[in-house]
Amino acid sequence: MTDKYDAIVIGGGFYGAEIALELRRMGFGRVVVIEREQGILRRSSYVNQARVHNGYHYPRSLGTAERSRINFEAFVADYAPAVLHEMEAIYAIAAGSRVSAAQFETFCRVIGATCRPAPSRIRALFEPGMIEEAFLTRELAFDASRLAARLLRQLENARVELRLGQTARIADWDDREVRVQVGDRLERAAQVFNCTYADLEFVGAPLMTGLKREMAEMLLIEPPPDLRGVGITVMDGPFFSTMPFPAAGLHSLSHVSFTPHESATAKDGPGMQPRRSNRDAILRDSQRFLPCLSQARVRHSIFEVKATLIRNEDDDGRPILIERNPAAPRILSVLGAKIDNIYDVRAYLRAQELSAAA
């Protein structure tokens, strides 16, 4: 047995690292982050669209859209060195979309988001008849590699212990502490934060909230000249998005129908591995709307298991999930579906007045 930690954070993604830092700011003494990879922000914090949301993505979930609008400017200011500031963001409403162009404009006015007709050079990129309208918006991309470098410095300065290349599983608990198996060592902590994203249900503390997990494929492409520095999202329905991916100096390309490979819930267990690539289908369907993508060069695919709340399947909402285990209140599980949700997590932690002795 070792000395007791004030907090153990399981998972060294963006949320795990930021929660550890917030705990130190709140007065927690000994805080450790356990991460199974050899570095932080290597999994879902890296394998995503790198989108700093500003609400546009969620016309069917006003609550999610408003939270994104509230958090957007704060994130861009706080993480400025890791944000790609010179970027055009285009939202195009497909013919047959669940949301019409008029409805999208109204939605943007309601949430107070910039939305004006896209310039003619952008509109000319789309296949005639496939798009009802295209809008110039304000949305940016982040660089996960720069975020990781910044967080590493902050963790070191805050004297947060970081243990890489190690797996952790909650062993048991009582009303005084939680015991966590880390490799061949049994560690003890007053509080445990489960920040393992798609593995939340598999580290020893079951969730009450149902999660759906999907094996997702995203293409990294060299964009055609007309798309350099431009992010285009075609919505709302089974369409696609391509955006700058600053960490690799490329663009991402994802498709609502072909990016997901298979899905599972908790009862199916944790194992899920990519078996094939859908790159041809992603490219083929995206080119129907944006013909210049025929000039794109696919560098490679990146795969990751994504997690969403089952209860938000219909409205596409992405609220933060913070769940205290009813049997073990010293264990909190956190699922941050979007990077800007971090402000909601910080507010929650402060409101709970957590302490190592709580």
RAZIUR-V836878 format. One record per backbone hydrogen bond with DSSP energy under -0.5 kcal/mol. NH is the residue of the N-H (numbers start at 1). CO is the residue of the C=O. If there is no record, write none. Layout:
nh=NH co=CO
nh=NH co=CO
This chain:
nh=2 co=186
nh=5 co=188
nh=6 co=30
nh=7 co=30
nh=8 co=191
nh=9 co=32
nh=10 co=8
nh=10 co=193
nh=11 co=9
nh=11 co=34
nh=17 co=13
nh=18 co=14
nh=19 co=15
nh=20 co=16
nh=21 co=17
nh=22 co=18
nh=23 co=19
nh=24 co=20
nh=25 co=21
nh=26 co=22
nh=27 co=24
nh=28 co=23
nh=31 co=29
nh=32 co=7
nh=33 co=161
nh=34 co=9
nh=35 co=33
nh=35 co=163
nh=41 co=12
nh=46 co=43
nh=47 co=43
nh=48 co=46
nh=52 co=140
nh=53 co=51
nh=58 co=55
nh=61 co=58
nh=65 co=61
nh=66 co=62
nh=67 co=63
nh=68 co=64
nh=69 co=65
nh=70 co=66
nh=71 co=67
nh=72 co=68
nh=73 co=69
nh=75 co=71
nh=76 co=72
nh=77 co=73
nh=78 co=74
nh=79 co=75
nh=80 co=77
nh=82 co=79
nh=83 co=80
nh=84 co=141
nh=85 co=83
nh=87 co=85
nh=88 co=229
nh=89 co=137
nh=90 co=88
nh=90 co=231
nh=91 co=135
nh=92 co=90
nh=92 co=233
nh=93 co=133
nh=94 co=92
nh=94 co=235
nh=95 co=130
nh=97 co=94
nh=98 co=236
nh=104 co=100
nh=105 co=101
nh=106 co=102
nh=107 co=103
nh=108 co=104
nh=109 co=105
nh=110 co=106
nh=111 co=107
nh=112 co=108
nh=113 co=108
nh=116 co=136
nh=118 co=134
nh=122 co=119
nh=123 co=119
nh=124 co=120
nh=125 co=122
nh=126 co=123
nh=127 co=289
nh=130 co=127
nh=131 co=127
nh=132 co=93
nh=133 co=93
nh=135 co=91
nh=136 co=116
nh=137 co=89
nh=137 co=135
nh=138 co=114
nh=139 co=137
nh=140 co=52
nh=141 co=84
nh=142 co=50
nh=143 co=82
nh=144 co=142
nh=147 co=143
nh=148 co=144
nh=149 co=145
nh=150 co=146
nh=151 co=147
nh=152 co=148
nh=153 co=149
nh=154 co=150
nh=155 co=151
nh=156 co=152
nh=157 co=153
nh=158 co=154
nh=159 co=156
nh=160 co=155
nh=161 co=31
nh=161 co=159
nh=163 co=33
nh=164 co=162
nh=165 co=35
nh=165 co=37
nh=166 co=35
nh=169 co=181
nh=170 co=203
nh=171 co=179
nh=172 co=179
nh=174 co=177
nh=178 co=189
nh=179 co=172
nh=180 co=187
nh=181 co=169
nh=182 co=180
nh=182 co=185
nh=183 co=167
nh=183 co=181
nh=185 co=182
nh=187 co=180
nh=187 co=185
nh=189 co=178
nh=190 co=5
nh=191 co=6
nh=192 co=330
nh=193 co=8
nh=194 co=192
nh=194 co=332
nh=195 co=10
nh=195 co=193
nh=197 co=334
nh=199 co=196
nh=200 co=197
nh=202 co=199
nh=203 co=200
nh=212 co=308
nh=213 co=264
nh=214 co=306
nh=215 co=262
nh=216 co=214
nh=216 co=304
nh=217 co=259
nh=218 co=302
nh=219 co=253
nh=220 co=300
nh=221 co=219
nh=221 co=251
nh=222 co=297
nh=223 co=221
nh=227 co=224
nh=228 co=224
nh=228 co=225
nh=230 co=227
nh=231 co=88
nh=232 co=242
nh=233 co=90
nh=234 co=240
nh=235 co=92
nh=235 co=233
nh=239 co=237
nh=241 co=254
nh=242 co=232
nh=243 co=252
nh=245 co=250
nh=248 co=245
nh=249 co=245
nh=250 co=245
nh=251 co=221
nh=252 co=243
nh=253 co=219
nh=254 co=241
nh=256 co=239
nh=259 co=255
nh=261 co=215
nh=262 co=215
nh=264 co=213
nh=268 co=265
nh=269 co=266
nh=282 co=278
nh=283 co=279
nh=284 co=280
nh=285 co=281
nh=286 co=282
nh=287 co=283
nh=288 co=284
nh=288 co=285
nh=289 co=285
nh=289 co=286
nh=290 co=286
nh=293 co=290
nh=294 co=291
nh=295 co=292
nh=296 co=293
nh=297 co=222
nh=298 co=296
nh=299 co=220
nh=299 co=297
nh=300 co=220
nh=302 co=218
nh=304 co=216
nh=306 co=214
nh=306 co=304
nh=308 co=212
nh=310 co=210
nh=312 co=309
nh=313 co=310
nh=316 co=312
nh=321 co=335
nh=322 co=320
nh=323 co=333
nh=324 co=322
nh=325 co=328
nh=325 co=331
nh=331 co=328
nh=332 co=192
nh=332 co=330
nh=333 co=323
nh=334 co=194
nh=335 co=321
nh=336 co=334
nh=337 co=335
nh=341 co=338
nh=342 co=339
nh=343 co=340
nh=344 co=341
nh=345 co=341
nh=346 co=342
nh=347 co=343
nh=348 co=344
nh=349 co=345
nh=350 co=346
nh=351 co=347
nh=352 co=348
nh=353 co=349
nh=353 co=350
nh=354 co=349
nh=358 co=355
